[in-house]
Amino acid sequence: MEFVDYYDLIGLPLNASRHEIKERINTLTGKWNPAHSDLPNAYDLFFKVQYARDTLLDDSKRTEYDRTWKIAKTSGTVDLEPIQVHTVQANEYRDEIKDDVDKLYQARSEPKASTTSKEFQDV
């Protein structure tokens, strides 16, 4: 499993305030929302930002993540066990809603029904 640098992802330093993190994540969530973005990797970026939000805005998760982040930056080796549990749960959630999201995109791209269709002509 690859260690994701959430601070690098959102473009803020380790000592960023909770307010700065929340504002940046809100901006990126809007920018990378798959419903509004044409980026081919928008879906993955959107969910990575969601994971970053869930981790960095929760004090206990952020403390553990920061400890792991510092180890990763200094030694290049990381014990990912604390992060894996959270990531597995997030991935399961993403997989659960992926079909619903795909159906939503498909419905948005389908042409609207014409009011001149056969069923309306019979009325």
LOKEPA-411483 format. One record per residue (C-alpha): chain; y, z, x; residue in one letter; residue number from 1. Coordinates in steps of 0.001 Angstrom, whole numbers, plus 524288, in hexadecimal, padded with zeros to 5 digits. Example, Ala and Ser with C-alpha at 12.3 -4.5 7.8 and 13.67 -1.06 7.14 Angstrom:
unit = A, c2 = 7EE6C, c3 = 81E78, c1 = 8300C, code = a, pos = 1 $
unit = A, c2 = 7FBDC, c3 = 81BE4, c1 = 83566, code = s, pos = 2 $
END
This chain:
unit = A, c2 = 80000, c3 = 80000, c1 = 80000, code = m, pos = 1 $
unit = A, c2 = 80D4B, c3 = 7FC2D, c1 = 80530, code = e, pos = 2 $
unit = A, c2 = 8183E, c3 = 80614, c1 = 80632, code = f, pos = 3 $
unit = A, c2 = 82409, c3 = 8014F, c1 = 7FE6B, code = v, pos = 4 $
unit = A, c2 = 83135, c3 = 80589, c1 = 803C6, code = d, pos = 5 $
unit = A, c2 = 83864, c3 = 8086D, c1 = 7F724, code = y, pos = 6 $
unit = A, c2 = 84513, c3 = 80AF4, c1 = 7FE59, code = y, pos = 7 $
unit = A, c2 = 84471, c3 = 7FD94, c1 = 8049B, code = d, pos = 8 $
unit = A, c2 = 840B5, c3 = 7F786, c1 = 7F78C, code = l, pos = 9 $
unit = A, c2 = 84CB3, c3 = 7FCFF, c1 = 7F0BC, code = i, pos = 10 $
unit = A, c2 = 85588, c3 = 7FBB1, c1 = 7FCA6, code = g, pos = 11 $
unit = A, c2 = 8596B, c3 = 809F4, c1 = 7FE25, code = l, pos = 12 $
unit = A, c2 = 857BA, c3 = 813E9, c1 = 80910, code = p, pos = 13 $
unit = A, c2 = 84E8B, c3 = 81F8B, c1 = 808B1, code = l, pos = 14 $
unit = A, c2 = 859EA, c3 = 828D1, c1 = 8062B, code = n, pos = 15 $
unit = A, c2 = 85ED2, c3 = 82156, c1 = 7FA38, code = a, pos = 16 $
unit = A, c2 = 862C4, c3 = 829DF, c1 = 7EEDB, code = s, pos = 17 $
unit = A, c2 = 85B47, c3 = 82A48, c1 = 7E227, code = r, pos = 18 $
unit = A, c2 = 866F6, c3 = 823C7, c1 = 7DB8E, code = h, pos = 19 $
unit = A, c2 = 8674B, c3 = 818A4, c1 = 7E584, code = e, pos = 20 $
unit = A, c2 = 858B0, c3 = 81662, c1 = 7E3F9, code = i, pos = 21 $
unit = A, c2 = 85979, c3 = 8164B, c1 = 7D530, code = k, pos = 22 $
unit = A, c2 = 864D5, c3 = 80C95, c1 = 7D513, code = e, pos = 23 $
unit = A, c2 = 85E52, c3 = 80373, c1 = 7DED8, code = r, pos = 24 $
unit = A, c2 = 85156, c3 = 803C6, c1 = 7D7AA, code = i, pos = 25 $
unit = A, c2 = 85809, c3 = 800C5, c1 = 7CABA, code = n, pos = 26 $
unit = A, c2 = 85EC0, c3 = 7F51D, c1 = 7D111, code = t, pos = 27 $
unit = A, c2 = 85238, c3 = 7EFFB, c1 = 7D73C, code = l, pos = 28 $
unit = A, c2 = 84A49, c3 = 7F22A, c1 = 7CAE9, code = t, pos = 29 $
unit = A, c2 = 853B6, c3 = 7E972, c1 = 7C38D, code = g, pos = 30 $
unit = A, c2 = 85407, c3 = 7DF60, c1 = 7CE72, code = k, pos = 31 $
unit = A, c2 = 8454B, c3 = 7DEAA, c1 = 7D01C, code = w, pos = 32 $
unit = A, c2 = 8414A, c3 = 7E04A, c1 = 7C1E1, code = n, pos = 33 $
unit = A, c2 = 836F2, c3 = 7D5B9, c1 = 7BFDB, code = p, pos = 34 $
unit = A, c2 = 83C7B, c3 = 7D2D5, c1 = 7B267, code = a, pos = 35 $
unit = A, c2 = 8496D, c3 = 7CEAE, c1 = 7B879, code = h, pos = 36 $
unit = A, c2 = 8463F, c3 = 7CA7A, c1 = 7C65F, code = s, pos = 37 $
unit = A, c2 = 84131, c3 = 7BD6B, c1 = 7CB0A, code = d, pos = 38 $
unit = A, c2 = 83C49, c3 = 7C310, c1 = 7D7E7, code = l, pos = 39 $
unit = A, c2 = 82DBD, c3 = 7C06A, c1 = 7D995, code = p, pos = 40 $
unit = A, c2 = 82B9C, c3 = 7CE58, c1 = 7DE81, code = n, pos = 41 $
unit = A, c2 = 8347C, c3 = 7D4ED, c1 = 7D47A, code = a, pos = 42 $
unit = A, c2 = 828F0, c3 = 7DB84, c1 = 7CDC8, code = y, pos = 43 $
unit = A, c2 = 82463, c3 = 7E21F, c1 = 7DA61, code = d, pos = 44 $
unit = A, c2 = 8322A, c3 = 7E5B4, c1 = 7DEA0, code = l, pos = 45 $
unit = A, c2 = 83501, c3 = 7EB5C, c1 = 7D135, code = f, pos = 46 $
unit = A, c2 = 82918, c3 = 7F41E, c1 = 7D1AC, code = f, pos = 47 $
unit = A, c2 = 82B84, c3 = 7F842, c1 = 7DFC3, code = k, pos = 48 $
unit = A, c2 = 83921, c3 = 7FC92, c1 = 7DBAA, code = v, pos = 49 $
unit = A, c2 = 83305, c3 = 80401, c1 = 7D04D, code = q, pos = 50 $
unit = A, c2 = 829EC, c3 = 80AF5, c1 = 7D9D6, code = y, pos = 51 $
unit = A, c2 = 83595, c3 = 80DE2, c1 = 7E28E, code = a, pos = 52 $
unit = A, c2 = 83CDB, c3 = 813A1, c1 = 7D6EA, code = r, pos = 53 $
unit = A, c2 = 83149, c3 = 81BFC, c1 = 7D2E7, code = d, pos = 54 $
unit = A, c2 = 82FDB, c3 = 82114, c1 = 7E0C3, code = t, pos = 55 $
unit = A, c2 = 83DCE, c3 = 82284, c1 = 7E599, code = l, pos = 56 $
unit = A, c2 = 84380, c3 = 82878, c1 = 7D943, code = l, pos = 57 $
unit = A, c2 = 838EF, c3 = 832F7, c1 = 7D860, code = d, pos = 58 $
unit = A, c2 = 83C57, c3 = 83DD8, c1 = 7E1FB, code = d, pos = 59 $
unit = A, c2 = 82E6D, c3 = 841B3, c1 = 7E58C, code = s, pos = 60 $
unit = A, c2 = 829B3, c3 = 83396, c1 = 7E6D4, code = k, pos = 61 $
unit = A, c2 = 835B2, c3 = 83019, c1 = 7EEE6, code = r, pos = 62 $
unit = A, c2 = 83374, c3 = 83B84, c1 = 7F823, code = t, pos = 63 $
unit = A, c2 = 82563, c3 = 8373D, c1 = 7FA70, code = e, pos = 64 $
unit = A, c2 = 82952, c3 = 828F5, c1 = 7FB9C, code = y, pos = 65 $
unit = A, c2 = 8342D, c3 = 82C34, c1 = 8055A, code = d, pos = 66 $
unit = A, c2 = 82A76, c3 = 833CA, c1 = 80DAA, code = r, pos = 67 $
unit = A, c2 = 82145, c3 = 82828, c1 = 80D9C, code = t, pos = 68 $
unit = A, c2 = 82C9A, c3 = 81EBF, c1 = 80FFB, code = w, pos = 69 $
unit = A, c2 = 830D8, c3 = 8264C, c1 = 81C2E, code = k, pos = 70 $
unit = A, c2 = 822F7, c3 = 8261A, c1 = 82182, code = i, pos = 71 $
unit = A, c2 = 821EB, c3 = 81782, c1 = 81EE4, code = a, pos = 72 $
unit = A, c2 = 82EC2, c3 = 814D6, c1 = 825CE, code = k, pos = 73 $
unit = A, c2 = 82BC8, c3 = 81D16, c1 = 831D2, code = t, pos = 74 $
unit = A, c2 = 81D51, c3 = 81AF9, c1 = 83409, code = s, pos = 75 $
unit = A, c2 = 819B1, c3 = 80EE8, c1 = 82C5C, code = g, pos = 76 $
unit = A, c2 = 80E24, c3 = 8162B, c1 = 82672, code = t, pos = 77 $
unit = A, c2 = 80E99, c3 = 81BDB, c1 = 818F0, code = v, pos = 78 $
unit = A, c2 = 80616, c3 = 82471, c1 = 8106A, code = d, pos = 79 $
unit = A, c2 = 8076A, c3 = 81D32, c1 = 8039C, code = l, pos = 80 $
unit = A, c2 = 7FF58, c3 = 8267A, c1 = 7FB49, code = e, pos = 81 $
unit = A, c2 = 80AF2, c3 = 82CCA, c1 = 7F419, code = p, pos = 82 $
unit = A, c2 = 810F3, c3 = 81F80, c1 = 7F14E, code = i, pos = 83 $
unit = A, c2 = 80420, c3 = 818E3, c1 = 7EDA1, code = q, pos = 84 $
unit = A, c2 = 8022C, c3 = 82149, c1 = 7E191, code = v, pos = 85 $
unit = A, c2 = 80F89, c3 = 81DA7, c1 = 7DC53, code = h, pos = 86 $
unit = A, c2 = 80DDC, c3 = 80F52, c1 = 7DFD9, code = t, pos = 87 $
unit = A, c2 = 80080, c3 = 80E66, c1 = 7D96C, code = v, pos = 88 $
unit = A, c2 = 8060F, c3 = 8141C, c1 = 7CCE7, code = q, pos = 89 $
unit = A, c2 = 8118A, c3 = 80AAF, c1 = 7CD53, code = a, pos = 90 $
unit = A, c2 = 80897, c3 = 7FF1C, c1 = 7CFEA, code = n, pos = 91 $
unit = A, c2 = 7FFFF, c3 = 802DF, c1 = 7C476, code = e, pos = 92 $
unit = A, c2 = 80BF9, c3 = 80383, c1 = 7BBB1, code = y, pos = 93 $
unit = A, c2 = 810BB, c3 = 7F64A, c1 = 7C0C2, code = r, pos = 94 $
unit = A, c2 = 80367, c3 = 7F04A, c1 = 7BE13, code = d, pos = 95 $
unit = A, c2 = 8033F, c3 = 7F610, c1 = 7B055, code = e, pos = 96 $
unit = A, c2 = 81026, c3 = 7EFF5, c1 = 7AC82, code = i, pos = 97 $
unit = A, c2 = 80ED0, c3 = 7E322, c1 = 7B413, code = k, pos = 98 $
unit = A, c2 = 80850, c3 = 7DC1C, c1 = 7A8AA, code = d, pos = 99 $
unit = A, c2 = 812EB, c3 = 7E0C0, c1 = 79F66, code = d, pos = 100 $
unit = A, c2 = 81D7F, c3 = 7DC35, c1 = 7A8C6, code = v, pos = 101 $
unit = A, c2 = 816DA, c3 = 7CF0D, c1 = 7AA80, code = d, pos = 102 $
unit = A, c2 = 81603, c3 = 7CD4F, c1 = 79BAE, code = k, pos = 103 $
unit = A, c2 = 8246D, c3 = 7D089, c1 = 79A83, code = l, pos = 104 $
unit = A, c2 = 8280D, c3 = 7C63B, c1 = 7A4A3, code = y, pos = 105 $
unit = A, c2 = 81F4F, c3 = 7BC44, c1 = 79E03, code = q, pos = 106 $
unit = A, c2 = 82573, c3 = 7BF0D, c1 = 790CD, code = a, pos = 107 $
unit = A, c2 = 83313, c3 = 7BDAA, c1 = 796A0, code = r, pos = 108 $
unit = A, c2 = 82FC1, c3 = 7B06D, c1 = 79C88, code = s, pos = 109 $
unit = A, c2 = 8299F, c3 = 7AAB3, c1 = 79048, code = e, pos = 110 $
unit = A, c2 = 8328F, c3 = 7A21A, c1 = 787FF, code = p, pos = 111 $
unit = A, c2 = 83788, c3 = 7A806, c1 = 77B6C, code = k, pos = 112 $
unit = A, c2 = 83155, c3 = 7A342, c1 = 76EBB, code = a, pos = 113 $
unit = A, c2 = 83958, c3 = 798EA, c1 = 767EC, code = s, pos = 114 $
unit = A, c2 = 83E28, c3 = 79B79, c1 = 75A28, code = t, pos = 115 $
unit = A, c2 = 83A73, c3 = 78D94, c1 = 756BC, code = t, pos = 116 $
unit = A, c2 = 82C08, c3 = 79029, c1 = 75849, code = s, pos = 117 $
unit = A, c2 = 82271, c3 = 78C46, c1 = 74D91, code = k, pos = 118 $
unit = A, c2 = 82195, c3 = 799FB, c1 = 747E2, code = e, pos = 119 $
unit = A, c2 = 83056, c3 = 79A86, c1 = 74584, code = f, pos = 120 $
unit = A, c2 = 830CC, c3 = 78CCF, c1 = 73FD7, code = q, pos = 121 $
unit = A, c2 = 82726, c3 = 790B3, c1 = 7353F, code = d, pos = 122 $
unit = A, c2 = 82FFB, c3 = 79B85, c1 = 73020, code = v, pos = 123 $
END
